[in-house]
Amino acid sequence: MIVRIATEGQYELTESDAEALNELDNRAVSACEGSDEQSFDATFKELIEFVRKHGQPVAEDRLEPSDVILPPPDVSFEEAKAEFSGEGLIPG
Amino acid sequence: MPGLSGRMSTVIKAKISKLLDRAEDPAETLEYSYQKQIELLQNVKKGIADVVTSKKRLQLQEQKLRDQVVKLDTQARQALAAGNEDLARTALERKNVAQTELQSLDSQIAQLEQQQEQMTASEQKLRAKIEQFRSRKEVIKAQYSAAEAQVKISEAATGVGEEMADVGLAMQRALDKTENMKARADAVQELEAAGTFEDLTQLGTGEDDIDRQLRQLSSSSEVESELAKMKAELGSGSPSSAGELGAGTPAGEPAQAEQAGPSQGQAP
């Protein structure tokens, strides 16, 4: 699967990594919904590090859409929360 | 995948499909997408230039602030040499604020530098993808039926479109940060403009808002210890002895006597 870290680039991960990624993602989401900034920051950082560590950077001449797009590494808690109110980081 | 990441990709994909819906003929869609990509690449170049310009402006302000620190330090010495301890304290308080601002400006400029590098790398990546799209679109136009072409186009355009959206996002974030820094630097410049020696001499009648703010902002203990250090350097034990500064200076420190000497002439 291809994962993009927004503003950074695409990484290719194996399908078995997807489960761990999903687990981290769900934790980040619930931290966000529970307005737990500290827990969100830690989990999100872990999520980004996971992708960087386990993923292979996608070659520049490959034109493939990502399966998953993560917010920018420097996303603020407020921005992350806005992500759930529907408008999203990249408004339509 | 549910949650945060799922939402992000949904938003981007919706944006891209909106872009593709505009044209119905595959060849037209390809050309339209390509044209949009080239436009964005131009915007990215412009965005990078904007970041560079802002960075230079901040560096200029940083230099001014550095000069201001030196100037306020000199003014504090002059005031102390003239026996005006309150004035010296105010100058040191301003210096303290300027130094704090300088530190934060330093780290902001470093951040901006990093962002500029990242954006330049993104621009190159986008350029490579657009080039790839250009050659692929010719293959698609030549080899596929209209129905097949539609699918191929969608794949290729989504890949580039995502890259475009991402570079656009990175650019927007860099520019937003730059705007915040500029606003902050402008505010500092106003403080800086108020911190001239001439203004300081007016303080005898009372403090203005800025001074009160400055007092709150600066750490008074730091100012006091610096003031004490300066006093020791100047060899002026008490403000009342300032008139006889020349005589009071220890013989072993001719450099400091020189420093104190001319300052008396400039003092009000």
Chai-1 contact restraints between the chains, C-beta under 6 A:
chainA,res_idxA,chainB,res_idxB,connection_type,confidence,min_distance_angstrom,max_distance_angstrom,comment,restraint_id
A,A6,B,D166,contact,1.0,0.0,6.0,A-B,restraint_1
A,A6,B,L169,contact,1.0,0.0,6.0,A-B,restraint_2
A,T7,B,L169,contact,1.0,0.0,6.0,A-B,restraint_3
A,T7,B,A170,contact,1.0,0.0,6.0,A-B,restraint_4
A,N22,B,M1,contact,1.0,0.0,6.0,A-B,restraint_5
A,D25,B,G3,contact,1.0,0.0,6.0,A-B,restraint_6
A,D25,B,L4,contact,1.0,0.0,6.0,A-B,restraint_7
A,D25,B,S5,contact,1.0,0.0,6.0,A-B,restraint_8
A,N26,B,G3,contact,1.0,0.0,6.0,A-B,restraint_9
A,A28,B,L4,contact,1.0,0.0,6.0,A-B,restraint_10
A,V29,B,G3,contact,1.0,0.0,6.0,A-B,restraint_11
A,V29,B,L4,contact,1.0,0.0,6.0,A-B,restraint_12
A,E60,B,K125,contact,1.0,0.0,6.0,A-B,restraint_13
A,E60,B,A128,contact,1.0,0.0,6.0,A-B,restraint_14
A,D61,B,A128,contact,1.0,0.0,6.0,A-B,restraint_15
A,D61,B,Q132,contact,1.0,0.0,6.0,A-B,restraint_16
A,L63,B,Q132,contact,1.0,0.0,6.0,A-B,restraint_17
A,L63,B,A156,contact,1.0,0.0,6.0,A-B,restraint_18
A,L63,B,G159,contact,1.0,0.0,6.0,A-B,restraint_19
A,L63,B,V160,contact,1.0,0.0,6.0,A-B,restraint_20
A,E64,B,G159,contact,1.0,0.0,6.0,A-B,restraint_21
A,P65,B,T158,contact,1.0,0.0,6.0,A-B,restraint_22
A,P65,B,G159,contact,1.0,0.0,6.0,A-B,restraint_23
A,P65,B,E162,contact,1.0,0.0,6.0,A-B,restraint_24
A,V68,B,M1,contact,1.0,0.0,6.0,A-B,restraint_25
A,V68,B,S5,contact,1.0,0.0,6.0,A-B,restraint_26
A,V68,B,S9,contact,1.0,0.0,6.0,A-B,restraint_27
A,I69,B,M8,contact,1.0,0.0,6.0,A-B,restraint_28
A,I69,B,S9,contact,1.0,0.0,6.0,A-B,restraint_29
A,I69,B,I12,contact,1.0,0.0,6.0,A-B,restraint_30
A,L70,B,S5,contact,1.0,0.0,6.0,A-B,restraint_31
A,E83,B,R7,contact,1.0,0.0,6.0,A-B,restraint_32
A,G88,B,V11,contact,1.0,0.0,6.0,A-B,restraint_33
A,I90,B,V11,contact,1.0,0.0,6.0,A-B,restraint_34
A,I90,B,L169,contact,1.0,0.0,6.0,A-B,restraint_35
A,G92,B,K15,contact,1.0,0.0,6.0,A-B,restraint_36
